[in-house]
Amino acid sequence: MIITLLNARKSKILTYAQVGMTEHQFKAYRSLVLDELGKEGLESELAKLLDEGNHLVENRNGQE
């Protein structure tokens, strides 16, 4: 669900940028945004954090 929300925001960010940039500028900007927010960037970091959180919950066994 978080990735779906992130993808929607990436799409909006790129649409807004495309309005004010030349095609070459937009291609470079798009690449940078997707590198930072995509599968090799924030998406990967979020997946790791969520996975760590799941492990913490599983390892608690009801203890506080």
Summary of the structure (lengths in Angstrom):
residues: 64
radius of gyration: 16.8
end to end distance: 27.2
largest distance: 56.6
contacts: 139
relative contact order: 0.12
helix: 83%
strand: 0%
